[in-house]
């Protein structure tokens, strides 16, 4: 069983497809389609890396990021969004976002960011 | 009606609110000119008229008064002269008896003394109550003549004394006869009659020293000339101008004489004689100084009006022109604002669209990615290679969309530019470095004319580079192989300009007007996004500069960036 990753996106198609592609590469991918669901799942599973969309109905990505970092500071959050200004980016980074990618992003770039986050988590440098 | 009401009625104060057509400015100009002329020329004109009228009156007084004094004085002298002569005759009549005077010898002696003492006497005669001249001294043989039928004989009988009108004697020489009646007790009476010539009167008139064009003479109450005149005929001719009767006070009238001249006639009636002394002066003479003044006033007035006209026309033209210019500038500024508002709303719209498109793009990207992943795992799939190529094409297309949306979002973002001190020449050289290779392949004549000692500007290096690169790539696209591109920098005082000039295809009016619109491109499909100029415009605007484009179809294009120093 590979590294557990949580994918949060209100676009179900995107989340599912993306999860499938990660699983093909040996990861265990969970998906959530809203901010609330994401917060619930992150409690249940052992995901240490999260790929998060910003603009979602209900709780938005930045709020999810803030709560996750508060409850689980070790979880690395990669923001992947089609929206978001540079001010949002600066704010997100100040909240502890690990990386900031723009949709549609090259899969290789995302994979690379995920691997870096995984390395950070598994190396135990944060403990 | 009030003044402003009048002006409103003449619509002189109703200036057009909305400028634009030249007709309105012509109208405005005309109204201002009329208004200004009315308020300046009318007071000037009335002042000139009042002045000239008052001066004319004063001048007339100045001229008429001395004339009246002269006439009065001369009249007095003549009255005195005639009164003296009459007294002399009267005195002789009182001092001598009829018998003494009837004696020719005595009368001779008396006449001799009279001529010595008084002068002017021509003859002396004694007439008895029957009108027969009893004795006579003088140049004619008039002794024994009967005067009883003559009118003067009856008048002297009635009034006791008599002075005649001038008459021509037998020698054709003007004379004045005067007679006194004396009576003796018992009802018998006699008349002493003397004749004087008018030499002395002529001398008195000459002593008035009138100028050559004026005339001085005596007339009787019937208007018969009593002395010779210069312009109105000889003695006993009729004087053509009627003189209103007045007291013995001198009087003056203005009239036109028989020669058609405008004349001033001053006259005074004698108190005890049937004469009036008349002085005629042509008005032209008198009012010469007045006419001179009048023409001077006219010159001053005309010069004034001329200056006013000049100033009013020039000033109004200048003002209206300035008004028109500022109005045009205002309209141009409005158009500019409208234009930039249009661009910014297009920008916002484009950014919104880009945001929304990103999500479906991401889905397409991942779906295609997954397809590719699956294909790579399944080595038995018949069309594997072909499908991998297809998914790659999809992923590449998504990549292209991504670059478009990301550039759009880059334009729309509100981030402050990263400002630092920038050496423009260095940025230009660096940017040109990116394209030098392509210039070499295409044999382009790429020339740099960079001004030395350019001031350092505070700007965003990366964004400037983006703009220069865009301008350069546009120039590259415009020129044919072996074309030329010139890049100049220049210090223009307040601004610093960087221009990229090419001798390529140029732009049509249509292209120029849509130059900054996003997604507008003249390049073939797939080669241009239509965002280059749109983004460059936004960047330069944010950096506080200005983009200037000059282009002529078929001749080339010059794009200039002006940056504030």
Interface residues (C-beta under 8 A of the other chain):
Chain A: X11 X13 X14 X17 X18 X20 X21 X24 X80 X81 X82 X83 X85 X86 X87 X102 X103 X104 X105 X106 X107
Chain B: X355 X356 X357 X358 X359 X361 X362 X363 X364 X365 X366 X367 X369 X370 X373 X374 X377 X398 X399 X401 X402 X405 X406 X413 X414 X415
